[in-house]
Amino acid sequence: MITQIEETHKGLEIVDVLLGNSNVYQRFYMEMDQNKILKKKTLAQALRTLVEAENEPYVELTITMKRKDDTDPKAEVLPFVPQVRVTF
């Protein structure tokens, strides 16, 4: 899903993926050296399994993004990014 969204919206990079108040993916956390294995394991899982939505027809995720060319670690997250509905 992350790859598909980033390919669809060229120049944008996903920062966080949330389901309600629960973090599904946080780029800052996953990029830490001690979390490389967790990142690989997380990205290898099917989204439906990761968000525990085995019997749901869809999930609505809040995805925050920033401009890919912005190398400042404190770069502002783009405002007004709509929720993404992922249909299984």
Residue frames as qw, qx, qy, qz and C-alpha x, y, z in Angstrom:
[[0.000, 0.886, 0.464, 0.000, 0.00, 0.00, 0.00],
 [0.314, -0.777, 0.101, 0.536, 2.81, 2.43, 0.87],
 [0.381, -0.147, 0.603, 0.686, 4.54, 1.82, -2.45],
 [0.208, 0.583, 0.700, 0.356, 1.29, 2.21, -4.39],
 [0.096, -0.930, -0.305, 0.181, 0.43, 5.53, -2.71],
 [0.338, -0.675, 0.281, 0.593, 3.96, 6.91, -3.18],
 [0.356, 0.063, 0.687, 0.630, 3.95, 5.88, -6.87],
 [0.120, 0.742, 0.631, 0.192, 0.50, 7.40, -7.40],
 [0.128, -0.987, -0.096, 0.013, 1.45, 10.67, -5.71],
 [0.745, 0.300, -0.108, 0.586, 4.94, 11.30, -7.08],
 [0.185, 0.566, -0.224, 0.772, 7.09, 13.55, -4.91],
 [0.579, -0.576, 0.174, -0.550, 5.29, 12.66, -1.68],
 [0.406, 0.208, -0.848, 0.271, 6.56, 10.37, 1.04],
 [0.680, -0.555, -0.394, -0.271, 4.46, 8.64, 3.69],
 [0.001, 0.547, -0.570, 0.613, 5.38, 9.63, 7.23],
 [0.292, -0.061, 0.804, -0.514, 2.76, 7.86, 9.36],
 [0.487, -0.197, -0.677, -0.516, -0.12, 5.43, 8.86],
 [0.220, -0.067, 0.687, -0.689, -2.77, 5.32, 11.57],
 [0.383, -0.371, -0.767, -0.356, -5.91, 3.29, 12.07],
 [0.485, -0.797, -0.343, -0.105, -8.00, 5.34, 14.48],
 [0.280, -0.905, 0.297, -0.116, -5.58, 6.19, 17.29],
 [0.862, -0.274, 0.378, 0.199, -3.32, 3.20, 16.66],
 [0.107, 0.736, -0.537, -0.397, -0.04, 3.53, 14.78],
 [0.952, 0.256, 0.164, -0.024, 0.31, 1.06, 11.95],
 [0.761, 0.252, 0.055, 0.596, 3.55, 2.54, 10.58],
 [0.166, -0.965, 0.036, 0.200, 5.79, 5.41, 11.69],
 [0.716, 0.605, -0.177, 0.299, 8.68, 6.19, 9.35],
 [0.052, -0.798, 0.455, -0.392, 10.76, 7.94, 12.03],
 [0.725, -0.414, 0.493, -0.246, 10.50, 4.95, 14.36],
 [0.953, 0.216, 0.209, 0.030, 11.02, 2.36, 11.63],
 [0.570, 0.739, -0.239, 0.268, 14.13, 4.13, 10.28],
 [0.412, -0.757, 0.477, -0.170, 15.98, 3.80, 13.61],
 [0.319, 0.485, -0.813, -0.049, 18.86, 1.31, 13.39],
 [0.220, -0.117, 0.899, -0.360, 17.50, -0.96, 16.10],
 [0.615, 0.349, 0.470, -0.528, 14.18, -1.30, 14.24],
 [0.274, 0.434, -0.644, -0.567, 15.41, -2.44, 10.81],
 [0.046, -0.053, -0.995, -0.067, 14.19, -6.01, 11.40],
 [0.233, 0.497, 0.657, -0.517, 10.82, -4.77, 12.70],
 [0.338, 0.567, -0.162, -0.734, 10.43, -2.56, 9.61],
 [0.235, 0.251, -0.838, -0.425, 11.15, -5.46, 7.26],
 [0.020, 0.232, 0.956, -0.179, 8.75, -7.72, 9.18],
 [0.266, 0.547, 0.422, -0.672, 6.02, -5.04, 9.26],
 [0.359, 0.532, -0.326, -0.694, 6.26, -4.24, 5.55],
 [0.139, 0.147, -0.939, -0.277, 6.20, -7.95, 4.66],
 [0.210, 0.329, 0.842, -0.371, 2.80, -8.46, 6.31],
 [0.003, 0.528, 0.649, 0.547, -0.44, -8.10, 4.44],
 [0.136, -0.308, 0.140, -0.931, -2.22, -4.89, 5.45],
 [0.706, -0.367, -0.340, -0.502, -5.35, -6.82, 6.36],
 [0.799, -0.225, -0.483, 0.280, -3.35, -8.92, 8.84],
 [0.378, 0.176, -0.311, 0.854, -1.37, -5.96, 10.15],
 [0.271, -0.252, 0.120, -0.921, -4.50, -3.99, 11.07],
 [0.136, 0.126, 0.928, -0.323, -6.37, -7.11, 12.23],
 [0.522, 0.333, 0.064, -0.783, -9.21, -6.62, 9.76],
 [0.169, -0.082, 0.952, 0.243, -9.57, -10.21, 8.58],
 [0.174, 0.508, 0.844, 0.006, -13.36, -10.00, 8.37],
 [0.110, 0.726, 0.181, -0.654, -13.73, -6.35, 7.37],
 [0.653, 0.624, 0.374, 0.210, -14.50, -5.29, 3.77],
 [0.396, 0.704, -0.070, 0.585, -12.35, -2.16, 4.17],
 [0.528, -0.545, -0.308, 0.573, -10.38, -0.01, 6.61],
 [0.177, 0.935, 0.087, 0.295, -10.05, 3.76, 6.77],
 [0.734, -0.208, -0.130, 0.633, -6.52, 4.92, 7.44],
 [0.010, -0.992, 0.035, 0.118, -5.12, 8.32, 8.24],
 [0.817, 0.122, 0.119, 0.551, -1.90, 8.78, 6.30],
 [0.104, -0.934, 0.074, 0.333, 0.40, 11.74, 6.82],
 [0.786, 0.379, 0.189, 0.451, 2.81, 12.74, 4.08],
 [0.198, -0.814, 0.152, 0.525, 5.61, 15.19, 3.37],
 [0.579, 0.763, -0.240, -0.158, 7.45, 16.27, 0.26],
 [0.970, -0.004, 0.021, 0.244, 10.03, 13.65, -0.71],
 [0.577, 0.539, -0.134, 0.599, 12.69, 16.21, -1.61],
 [0.314, -0.821, 0.176, -0.444, 12.48, 17.84, 1.83],
 [0.706, 0.157, -0.609, 0.326, 15.52, 16.42, 3.65],
 [0.152, -0.457, 0.448, -0.753, 14.95, 18.39, 6.86],
 [0.279, -0.165, -0.931, 0.168, 13.99, 15.85, 9.57],
 [0.072, 0.432, 0.567, -0.697, 11.63, 18.45, 11.05],
 [0.103, -0.075, -0.531, -0.838, 9.96, 19.08, 7.70],
 [0.479, 0.106, 0.345, -0.800, 6.33, 19.96, 8.00],
 [0.290, 0.266, 0.917, 0.069, 3.78, 17.28, 7.37],
 [0.108, -0.206, -0.474, -0.849, 1.38, 18.35, 4.63],
 [0.334, 0.168, 0.547, -0.749, -1.92, 19.60, 6.03],
 [0.658, 0.334, 0.109, -0.666, -5.36, 18.45, 4.91],
 [0.214, 0.232, -0.906, -0.284, -4.38, 14.99, 3.71],
 [0.754, -0.145, -0.076, -0.636, -7.67, 13.08, 3.45],
 [0.676, -0.230, 0.677, -0.178, -8.28, 9.63, 4.93],
 [0.340, 0.335, -0.772, -0.419, -7.56, 6.69, 2.67],
 [0.842, -0.026, 0.336, -0.421, -10.10, 3.89, 2.41],
 [0.095, 0.388, -0.888, -0.227, -8.44, 0.58, 1.59],
 [0.857, 0.070, 0.060, -0.507, -10.89, -1.99, 0.22],
 [0.369, -0.354, 0.857, 0.069, -9.93, -5.64, 0.49]]
